[in-house]
Amino acid sequence: MPQASDIPLEVVITPRFEVFYALHALTTDAATPLQSWRDKAVRRVPRDFTRFATRVAPVPIFWPLLADALQDAPGALSFGDMLSTLTSMPVDRLAANVLAGIFHDRATVEALVTRKRTLRNVLTDDRSPGELLSHFGLLPYTPRSPAAVAIDTLLSDPESYRDALIVALRKFWESAYSTDWSALEPALRRDAGKLNARCDRESLARVAEDLRLPVTFDENAGVMRTKSGTSIELDRIERCYLMPSAFNTRRWWAKYESKDERITLYFPVWNGMESANALAGDEVVREVTRRPASRASVASVDAEAVFRALGDTTRYAIASILARNPTSSADLSRSLRVSKPTITHHVHALRSAGLITEQVEGGSSRLSLNRETLAALSAAAERDLFSSTGDLQLLTTRKRRR
């Protein structure tokens, strides 16, 4: 019988969901625990932001749905990775990824994307899930409603829709969220260290229960159960990602199925309202804007994570290249003669340890080694190894793998 402990588990730091959850908090009219953050963020985005945003997300609930557009790219993505993925993605695939989160039926999505059925046909079909579609503003069906117009654009002119999505994401990132993410990342990395330690000590089933994840792992039955009652066999789950989150107040999660029916799970774990709301102060934004993006303090460096990341020969080779010359992931793949997915995996590990900085240029990004993290590593290791307080975690490689 498969066990939850057999599922490959990774704790990662990434904005791939956080950007979309923050956009939902920014645009919703509903009460939110992140009100203090929203009040300040509204004043930071440009005046024309709403015009671009409503073209792709006519109702706020579209934003978490649009995170699914990136489902073909596994693991932790930087903002530059997000833009690169959207730019290079076939537009039919983009449409299918987005529509899958609305209709939850492969046949319906394929019929819409291939234009065998129209949106009107699908929405006026008595078999359509009325409550869910009403949630997205698609029912009752009105051809000129903002939601219907957005989906029609996605189907009839997906290139235009993708361009509008990229513009909206870039405007939000550059005007408001980039500095917020820089301020949040050290705290999220500390949360990730705690999550890693917990996952080393406890089973995934126990961790899911303690974190109040919206699923349960029934190891006796060999299945994962969702709140809606759906069961997924544990041996179908290819990988599970846990991501500390400052914006997932609704406790959303994602389940992506590959062509071979393997499942990848993403659970952004909300760390409470304090971290995001603390960004509301103007002095916080000014301080993050003033300081170099690569600056690292001893307190923010997880020495164990850095040593673990550099302990792999491929990652050490990547770090050696990036220390000498800022490079793209594609160039790393060519230089080391390693597949791009493998490079992506190793870059994620280095980034999670705080060893990589990134500069977005157009739709691509260039990676550099974070010199400040390495400079602070010795003091951070001394702090951890010689500390006389705190819990002592004696984990061997054998225990960690188990």
C-alpha positions in Angstrom: 0.0 0.0 0.0 1.5 3.4 -1.0 2.3 5.8 1.9 2.2 9.6 2.0 5.9 9.4 3.0 6.7 7.9 -0.4 5.6 11.1 -2.2 8.6 13.3 -3.2 8.2 16.5 -1.2 9.8 19.9 -1.7 9.5 23.2 0.3 10.1 26.1 -2.1 10.0 29.9 -2.1 8.4 31.3 -5.2 6.1 34.1 -6.3 4.4 31.9 -8.9 1.2 31.9 -6.8 1.8 34.8 -4.5 1.6 37.4 -7.4 -1.8 36.2 -8.4 -3.1 35.9 -4.8 -1.8 39.5 -4.1 -3.7 40.7 -7.3 -6.8 39.1 -6.0 -6.4 40.9 -2.6 -5.7 44.1 -4.5 -8.8 44.0 -6.7 -11.5 42.4 -4.6 -14.2 44.4 -3.0 -14.7 41.8 -0.3 -13.4 42.1 3.2 -9.8 40.8 3.4 -7.4 40.2 6.3 -4.9 42.1 4.1 -6.7 45.4 4.2 -3.7 47.4 5.4 -1.6 46.1 2.6 -4.3 46.7 0.0 -4.9 50.3 1.0 -1.2 51.1 0.4 -0.9 48.9 -2.8 -3.8 50.6 -4.4 -1.9 53.9 -4.3 1.3 52.4 -5.7 -0.1 50.9 -8.9 -0.3 53.2 -11.9 -3.6 54.9 -12.8 -4.0 52.8 -16.0 -3.5 49.5 -14.1 -7.2 48.8 -13.8 -7.7 49.1 -17.5 -5.1 46.4 -18.3 -6.1 44.2 -15.3 -9.8 44.0 -16.2 -9.0 42.9 -19.7 -7.7 39.6 -18.4 -9.4 39.4 -15.0 -12.8 41.0 -15.2 -13.7 39.7 -11.8 -11.1 39.2 -9.0 -11.5 35.4 -8.8 -9.9 35.2 -12.2 -6.5 36.0 -10.7 -5.9 32.8 -8.8 -7.4 31.0 -11.8 -4.7 32.6 -14.1 -2.0 31.1 -11.9 -3.0 27.8 -13.6 -1.6 29.2 -16.9 1.8 28.2 -15.6 1.0 24.7 -14.7 3.3 23.1 -17.3 6.4 24.7 -15.6 7.2 22.6 -12.5 8.4 23.8 -9.1 9.5 27.2 -8.0 9.4 30.0 -10.6 10.9 33.4 -10.3 9.0 36.3 -11.8 11.3 36.3 -14.8 10.6 32.6 -15.2 6.9 33.3 -15.1 7.1 35.9 -17.9 9.4 33.6 -20.0 7.0 30.7 -19.6 4.0 32.8 -20.7 5.9 34.3 -23.6 7.1 30.9 -25.0 3.9 29.0 -24.3 1.8 27.9 -27.3 -1.4 30.0 -27.1 -3.7 27.0 -27.4 -2.0 25.6 -24.3 -2.4 28.9 -22.5 -6.1 28.9 -23.2 -6.6 25.2 -22.2 -4.7 25.8 -18.9 -6.9 28.7 -18.0 -10.2 27.2 -19.1 -9.5 23.9 -17.2 -9.8 25.8 -13.9 -13.3 27.1 -15.0 -14.9 24.0 -16.6 -13.1 21.1 -15.0 -13.9 18.9 -18.0 -11.3 18.0 -20.6 -13.8 17.4 -23.4 -15.4 20.8 -22.9 -12.1 22.6 -22.7 -10.8 20.8 -25.9 -14.1 21.6 -27.7 -13.8 25.3 -26.8 -10.1 25.6 -27.7 -10.5 23.8 -31.1 -13.7 26.0 -31.7 -15.9 22.9 -32.1 -18.2 24.6 -29.6 -18.8 28.2 -28.8 -18.8 29.8 -25.4 -22.5 30.4 -25.8 -23.2 26.7 -26.5 -21.3 25.6 -23.4 -22.8 28.2 -21.1 -26.4 27.6 -22.2 -26.0 23.9 -21.9 -28.2 22.6 -19.0 -25.3 20.3 -17.9 -23.0 23.3 -17.2 -22.0 23.6 -13.5 -24.1 26.7 -12.8 -22.9 27.6 -9.3 -19.2 27.5 -10.3 -19.8 29.5 -13.6 -21.8 32.1 -11.7 -18.7 32.4 -9.4 -16.7 33.5 -12.4 -19.4 35.9 -13.7 -20.3 33.7 -16.7 -23.8 32.9 -15.6 -26.4 34.0 -16.3 -24.9 34.2 -19.8 -24.7 37.7 -21.3 -22.5 38.0 -24.5 -21.3 41.4 -23.5 -20.6 40.8 -19.9 -16.9 41.5 -18.9 -16.3 37.8 -18.1 -17.8 36.5 -21.3 -15.8 39.1 -23.3 -12.5 38.1 -21.6 -13.1 34.4 -22.3 -14.1 35.1 -25.9 -10.9 37.1 -26.3 -8.9 34.2 -24.9 -10.4 31.9 -27.5 -10.5 34.1 -30.5 -7.3 36.1 -30.0 -5.2 34.3 -27.5 -2.0 36.2 -28.4 -3.7 39.5 -27.5 -5.0 38.0 -24.2 -1.5 36.8 -23.4 0.1 40.1 -24.1 -2.5 41.9 -21.9 -1.8 39.4 -19.1 2.0 40.0 -19.3 1.5 43.7 -19.3 -0.7 43.6 -16.2 1.7 41.3 -14.4 4.7 43.5 -15.3 2.9 46.7 -14.2 1.9 45.2 -10.9 5.4 43.8 -10.2 7.3 46.9 -11.2 5.1 49.4 -9.4 4.1 47.6 -6.2 5.0 43.9 -5.7 8.7 43.7 -6.5 9.7 45.6 -3.3 7.1 43.7 -1.3 8.5 40.4 -2.5 12.0 41.5 -1.6 10.9 42.5 1.9 8.9 39.2 2.4 11.4 36.8 1.1 13.7 36.5 4.2 10.7 35.7 6.4 9.4 33.2 3.9 12.8 31.6 3.7 12.8 31.2 7.5 9.3 29.7 7.4 10.6 27.3 4.7 13.4 26.2 7.0 10.9 25.4 9.7 8.7 23.6 7.3 11.7 21.5 6.1 12.6 20.6 9.7 9.0 19.6 10.4 8.8 17.5 7.2 12.0 15.7 8.2 10.5 14.8 11.6 6.9 14.0 10.7 5.0 12.2 8.1 3.3 14.2 5.3 -0.1 13.1 6.6 0.7 14.6 10.0 2.1 17.8 8.4 -1.0 18.2 6.3 -3.2 17.9 9.5 -1.1 20.3 11.5 -1.0 22.9 8.7 -4.7 22.5 8.1 -4.2 21.8 4.4 -7.4 21.3 2.5 -6.7 17.6 2.0 -6.1 14.6 4.1 -3.8 11.6 3.4 -5.4 8.3 4.3 -2.5 5.9 4.3 -4.6 2.9 5.2 -6.6 3.4 2.0 -3.7 4.7 0.0 -5.5 7.8 -1.1 -5.5 11.6 -0.7 -9.0 13.0 0.0 -10.1 16.6 -0.8 -12.8 18.5 1.1 -15.2 18.0 -1.8 -14.8 14.2 -1.3 -12.6 13.5 -4.3 -10.1 10.7 -3.8 -6.7 10.5 -5.5 -4.5 7.4 -5.2 -1.2 8.2 -3.6 0.8 6.4 -6.2 -0.5 8.8 -8.8 1.1 11.8 -7.0 4.4 12.6 -8.6 5.5 15.5 -6.4 4.1 17.7 -3.7 5.3 21.3 -3.1 4.8 23.3 0.1 5.3 27.0 -0.2 5.2 29.5 2.7 2.7 32.2 1.6 1.9 35.7 2.8 -1.2 36.2 0.6 -3.1 32.8 0.5 -5.8 33.9 3.0 -8.3 31.6 1.2 -6.1 28.6 1.5 -6.2 27.9 -2.2 -4.2 25.0 -3.6 -3.5 23.5 -7.0 -3.6 20.0 -8.5 -2.2 19.6 -12.0 -2.5 16.4 -14.0 0.0 15.4 -16.8 -0.8 13.5 -19.9 0.2 10.3 -18.3 -2.3 11.0 -15.4 0.4 11.8 -12.9 -0.5 14.5 -10.3 1.6 17.4 -9.0 0.3 19.2 -5.9 1.0 22.8 -4.8 0.1 23.9 -1.3 0.8 27.6 -0.5 0.8 27.7 3.3 -0.5 31.0 4.7 1.7 32.4 7.5 -0.8 34.8 8.9 -1.8 38.4 8.1 1.1 40.1 9.9 3.8 39.8 7.3 1.9 41.3 4.4 0.2 44.0 6.4 3.6 45.0 7.9 4.5 46.1 4.4 1.9 48.7 4.5 4.2 51.3 6.1 5.8 53.7 3.7 9.1 53.4 5.6 9.2 49.7 4.8 8.7 50.3 1.1 11.4 53.1 1.1 13.9 50.9 3.0 13.5 48.0 0.6 13.8 50.3 -2.4 16.9 51.9 -1.0 18.9 48.8 -0.2 20.5 46.6 -2.8 18.4 43.7 -3.9 21.2 41.2 -3.2 21.8 42.4 0.4 21.8 39.5 2.9 22.0 39.6 6.7 23.3 36.9 8.9 19.8 36.5 10.3 18.3 35.8 6.9 20.8 33.2 5.8 19.9 29.5 6.4 23.4 27.9 6.6 22.2 24.4 6.4 20.2 25.2 3.2 23.2 26.9 1.6 25.6 24.0 2.4 23.0 21.5 1.2 22.5 23.4 -2.1 26.3 23.7 -2.7 26.9 20.1 -1.8 25.7 18.9 -5.2 28.4 19.0 -7.9 26.1 20.3 -10.6 24.8 23.1 -8.4 28.4 24.0 -7.4 29.3 24.2 -11.1 26.3 26.5 -11.7 27.3 28.7 -8.8 30.9 28.9 -10.2 29.5 30.0 -13.6 27.1 32.6 -12.1 29.8 34.0 -9.8 31.8 35.0 -12.9 29.1 36.1 -15.3 25.3 36.7 -15.1 23.8 34.0 -17.3 20.4 32.7 -18.4 19.1 29.2 -17.6 19.2 28.3 -21.3 22.9 29.3 -21.4 23.6 27.2 -18.3 22.0 24.2 -20.0 24.2 24.6 -23.0 27.4 25.2 -21.0 27.0 22.2 -18.8 25.3 20.0 -21.4 22.5 19.3 -18.9 18.7 19.3 -19.8 16.8 22.5 -19.1 14.4 20.8 -16.6 17.5 19.6 -14.7 18.9 23.1 -14.7 15.6 24.5 -13.5 15.6 22.0 -10.6 19.1 23.0 -9.5 18.4 26.7 -9.9 15.3 26.4 -7.7 17.5 24.8 -5.0 20.1 27.5 -5.2 17.4 30.2 -5.2 15.6 28.7 -2.2 18.9 28.9 -0.3 19.2 32.6 -1.2 22.2 32.0 -3.5 20.8 33.5 -6.6 19.7 37.0 -7.6 17.9 37.8 -10.8 17.5 40.7 -13.2 14.5 40.7 -15.5 15.2 42.1 -19.0 12.2 42.1 -21.4 10.7 38.6 -21.2 13.8 36.9 -20.0 16.0 36.9 -16.9 19.7 36.7 -16.1 20.9 34.9 -13.0 23.8 35.9 -10.7 25.4 34.4 -7.6 24.4 36.3 -4.5 27.8 37.4 -3.1 26.2 38.8 0.1 24.7 35.4 1.0 28.2 33.8 0.8 29.7 36.7 2.7 27.2 36.1 5.6 27.5 32.3 5.5 30.4 31.9 7.8 28.8 34.0 10.6 25.4 32.2 10.0 27.1 28.8 10.3 28.9 29.9 13.4 25.7 31.1 14.9 23.9 27.8 14.2 26.7 25.4 15.2 27.8 27.1 18.4 24.5 28.3 19.6 23.7 27.2 23.2 19.9 27.8 22.7 17.2 26.5 20.5 16.4 22.9 19.4 19.3 20.7 18.2 18.3 18.9 15.0 20.5 15.8 14.5 19.3 14.7 11.1 21.5 12.3 9.0 21.1 11.9 5.2 19.6 8.5 5.8 16.9 10.0 8.2 16.2 12.9 5.8 15.6 10.6 2.8 13.3 8.4 4.9 
